[in-house]
Amino acid sequence: MDFFKRAKELESETVKHRRYIHENAEVGLDLPMAREYVLNELRALGIEAERCGYGIAATLGTPGKVILLRADMDALPMEEESGETFASKNGEAAHTCGHDFHTAMLLTAAKMLKENERNLSGTVKLMFQPAEETLEGAKDMITAGVLENPKVDVALAVHVAAGNLPESLVMYNDIGTMMYSADMFKIDIRGKGAHGAYPHFGIDPINIGNHICLRLQVLAKEESTGERACLITVGHFEAGSTANVIPDEALLEGSVRAVSKELRDKLVADIERTVHETAKEFGGNADFEIVSGVPPLVCDSHLTDTFIQYIGELDVPNLTFHKGISSTASEDFAYIASSVPSAFMYLAAGFQDERGDFPAHNPKVIFNENVCSLGAASLAHCAVRWLADNR
């Protein structure tokens, strides 16, 4: 089957899937509308599908090697300002990262694979996961057994990329870390409340928090040398409610990102030590907690190159490749890649005019729906070719 030609024939159907998921954006682990939509679409195709944790797993094909194709389904907790006619109806959730595309493209890939099922040389497992943005969804589905029964041999995922990018561009990394680790942390600081006019009677948790913030930035700068890149961000600082009162407590929340597991482990330990030492220095106490985390995403070099070769076989106009992409953002597909040989790629879904002015996670971001056919075709073609070569 010419998967790109067939994907173009199904493009309006893929767009329909994408717009439904986009308009009905949901966040977190429990995505009832997306889950029900995907289950109904798969079952209508005659594909065996069932709940797997909070997500959906489905299989098709014949006994043999198993390749997993993964799509995430969740949105972000924010308003949408894209101006699209199918903008999110939920004022507190928006698909500003492109996961609606991933779901739609995998549904179309599933349809094409089902049409070609008798020619499959093994099994394709479809993974529709929630909660990528909160780094919980992949872990939830792995715990529920998505990599077992049948046991997965390799995995593939694609991610659309917004911004000022040309169409038909595939970006990948076959030589190093593609996406950084991320650990979300919480710091609870306890001081002693007092009147603002008599600070010597209290212990100011805001002052402690300020010093922690400054020292964490120094720590990040000291550790970021050459290949040992890292980031420490405090995105939430909450304390007090009145101008002339020193509060008892303060809360800091943030993230730490690193290019390697070794640096990740060191940074977490260094941050915890810095927090405790700083609080003690100013007479207070503090608790440091990692709320959630994900390891760096490192793709299997040989598998990545193999899939890139397969995608290059598709008759896609102006298809181009860019290797060595590395992002300080994070991706919970890293849990899959830590368990089985995996590949992850970005597909350009931007515009080279004013529509490409806004990046992912911006309320005004607009994605190019022309990427739908490339994404669906890439997933299906890679699955068929890999199974044929590894029967």
N, C-alpha and C positions, 0 to 999 in steps of 0.2 A: 504494500500500500504506500502511495505517496502521501505521507502524513501532513506535509505542509499544504499540499493542494486540498486535501480533505479538511484540514483545519480552517482553510479560507472559506470552504463551502459552509462550514459550521460556525463561522465567525459571529453572525448575528445571534446565534444561540448562546455562544460564550459570553457575548456582551450582555445578553438578557440575564444570565446567571450572575454576572458581575454586578449589574445594576440592582438586582434584587438584594444581594448581600450588602451592597453599599448603602442602599436606602434604608435597610433594616439593621443598621450597625449595632453590635453588642460587644461588651467588653468582658474580660475575665475568663474564668473556667466554664461557667454555665451559659451556653449560647443556644437557647431553645429554638429560636427561629432558624438560625443557620443550620443547626443540627438536623432539624426536621426537614428542611429544604433539601439538604444533601442526601439524607436517607431516602427521601421520596424519589429523587432524581436517579439515584443508583439502583433502587429497586425497580423503577420503571424500565431501566436498561437490562434488567435480569441479572444484576450483579449482587452477589451475596454480601450483605453489609450488616453490621451490628455495632452497638455501642461498645466503646473501649475506653474505660474511664469516663471522662467528660467528652471525649471525642468519638470519632467513627473510624472503624477499620473495615476494609473490604478486600476481597481477593477474587482473582480471575486467572484463567490460564490452565496449565496442565502441571502435573507433578514434575519437580525438578528444582533447579536453582531458584532463589527468590530475590527479586529486586523490590525495594520499597520506594514509592513515590510519595512525597510528603507535601501537604499544603496547610498553611495556618488560616484560621477563619476569623480571628478576633480583631476588633477595632481599638481605638484609643479613647480614653475618657476626656473628650474635648468637643467643642462646638466646631461645626464645619462652616466655612465661608467661601467655598469654591464657586458658588453661583450655578452649579450644575442643576439641571432640571430633576435629577434623581438624587439630590443631596439627602443626607441622613435625616430621617424624620425624628430621630432621637436627639434632642438638643444637648445631650450629655455624652454622646458617643459618635465618633466619625472615623471612616476608613482613610486616614491620612498617611498610612504606611503602605497600602497596596495589597493587604491580605485578601481583600475581596477578589482581586485578580487571580491570586494563587488558587483560591477555591474554585473559581470559574474555569481556569485553565485545566486544572486536574479533572474536573467533571467532564470536560470535552475530551481530554486525553483518555479518560475511562471509557467514554463512548466509542472512540476510535479503536481502542484495544479490545473492547467487547466485539466490535465488528470483525476484528482480526484474530479473535481468540483461538480459533482452531489452528492457526499458524504459529502460536506462541510456543517457544521451546522450554517453557518453565512457568513460574508463577509470578504475577505482579500483585503486590500488596499496596493498597491505597490507604494513606494515613491523613485524615482530616482532623487537625488538632486545634484546640482552643488555647487561649492564655499564653501566646508567645510573648506578648508585650510585658507580661508579668513574670516571665521565665518559669512558668509552672506547667504549661501544657505538655511539653515533650516528656517531662518527668512523670506526669500523671499517666500518660499513655504507655510509657515504658513499664511502669509499675503494674499497669493493667494487662501487660503481656503483648504489646503491639509488635515486639521483635521476635515473638515466639509463635509456634503453632499456626502456620509453618515458620520455621526459623529464618530470619532475614539474613541474606548473604551480603548485600550491598544496598546503599540508599542514595537517593538523589533528591535535591530540592532546588527550586529556582525562586528568585525574589526580584520583583520589578523595581526599577530605580527611576525616580522622578528627577526633574531639573532640566538644565540645558544640555540635553544629550541627543545624539542622532538616533534614528530608528535602526533596528536590526544590529545593535551592538550587544555582544555577549562579553561579560567581564568575569574573570575567575582568578584563582590563585592555586598554583600547583607546586609552589616551592616553600611556602611558609604559612604564618598565621594570617588567615583571611579576616577574622573578626576577633576583637579583644574579649577577654573575660569581663564579667560584670558582677559585682557584689553590691547589693543594696544594703546600707547600714543605717542603724538608728543609735543615737547617743542621748541618753537621759542624764541630765546634769542636775544635781541637787545641791543647793546652797542654803542660805538662811535669809528669809525675808526681813525687810527693814524699811523704815521711812526713808524717802529719798534725801531728806535733809541730814540723816544720820547714817551714812553708809558704813561707818566704822562699827556699827552694831550688827551688821549683817554680813553675809557672804554672797556676793553678786554672781549668780549663774550666767547672766548675760556676758559679763566680763570674761568668765571662764570660757564660754562658748566662742567669744571673739578670738581669744588666744588659741583655742583649738583650731578654728578655721584657718588662721594665719599659719600655724605650725604644720597643718596638713598640706598647705600649698608649698611650703618650704620642702617638706618631705617628698612631694611629687616631683618637684624640680630636681632635687638631689638624686632621685632614683631614675629619672628619665635621661639616660645617656646612651646615645647611639641606638643599638638594637633593643635596649631595655626601656622601651617606651611605656608610660603609664599616665593615668589621669585620676585625680581625686576631686570630686565635685560635691559641695554642700548645696543642696537645692531647696532646703526647707529649714528655717530657723524660727522657732516659735517660743516666746517667753513674755510673761506679764500681760497686763491689760490696762494699767493706769500709769500716767506719766510720772507720778511722784512716789511710786512704791517699787522697791526692789523685790522681785518675786522670789519664791522659794525654789522654782524649778525652771529649766529650759530644755528644749528639745531640738536636736539637730538630726536631719535626715539627708542622706546623700548616696553617692556611688563611688566605687573605686574600680578602675579598669586597667588591665595589664595585658601585654603582648604574649606572655608565657605563663605556664602554671607555676614555675619556680618564683617568678616575680610576684605573681598574684598572692601566693602563700606568704611571702616575705612582707608585702605591703599590708595585708590584713593584720599580721602580728605587730608590725610597726605602728599602725594606726591605733590599735588597741592599747599598746604601751604609751603612746603619746597622749591619748585621751585620759588615761588613769593618772599619769604623771602631772599633766597640766591641771587637772581638777585638784589633785592633792597639793600642788604648789600654791594654789589660791585658797586653800582651806575647805574645798568642797569635795564631793564624790561624784563619780560618773559610771554609768554602765554602758558598755559597747556591745551591740548585737548585730550580727549579719542576718538580715531578714530573708533575703533570697539571693541566689547567685547562679552563675553559669560559667563553665570553663571556656578557654579560647576555642574558636572554631578553626581547626586545622584539617584541611581536606586531604584525602589520600591522593598522592601525586599521580600514580599510574592510572587510577580510576578516573581522575579528573581529566587527564590527557585523553583517555579513551572516549569519554563522553564528548569532549570538545571535537574529537575526530568525527564522532557520529553526527553531531549537530552540523558540522561542516558538509556533511553529505546531503543535507536538505537544500532544496532549490529555492533559497530565500534571497530576494534581490538585495544587493548591497550588504550582505552579511559580513560583519567584521568582528574580530576578537581582540580583546585587550587583557593581557595576563599580568599577574603580580599585584592585583588589587588587594589592598589591605585597609580595613576600616576600624576606627576606634569604637564604633557601635558594636553591639553584641547580638547574639542570635541563639535561641535555645535549641536549634538543630544541632548545636555542639554536643548535646547529650547523646544524640543519635550517632554523630561522628566519633564520639568517644567509645562507642560500643561496637560499631561495624564500619568497614571501609565505606567512606561517603564522599560525595561531591556536592558542592553548593555553588550556584552561579547567579550573577545579577544580569537581568535583561533590561536594556534601556527602554523606559516608557515615558520619556520626556519630550520636550518640544524645543526647537531652536528659534523660537520667537518669544513674545512676552508671556505665553502660557507656560514657559519653562522657568519663570522667574522665581518660583517658590519650591523649596525642597520638601522632602517627606517630613511628616510631623508638623507641618505648617498648616493652619486652618484654611489657607487659600490654595493649597497644592492642587494641581490638576494632572491627571495621568493620561497618557496616550493609549487609547484602546486598540490601536493597531498592533500592540505587542501581544494581543490575545492569541493570534494564530501561531506566532513563533513559540510562545510558551507551551501551548498545548501540543504542538508538533514535536518540540524538543523532548518533552516528557515521554510521549508515546514512542517516538522513534528510538530514543536511548534505551528504553525498556526492551523493545523488540530486538534491537541489535545486540545488547549485552547478553540477553538470554540465548540468542542464537550462537554467540561466540563462546558461551560458557555452559553449554548443555552437558 
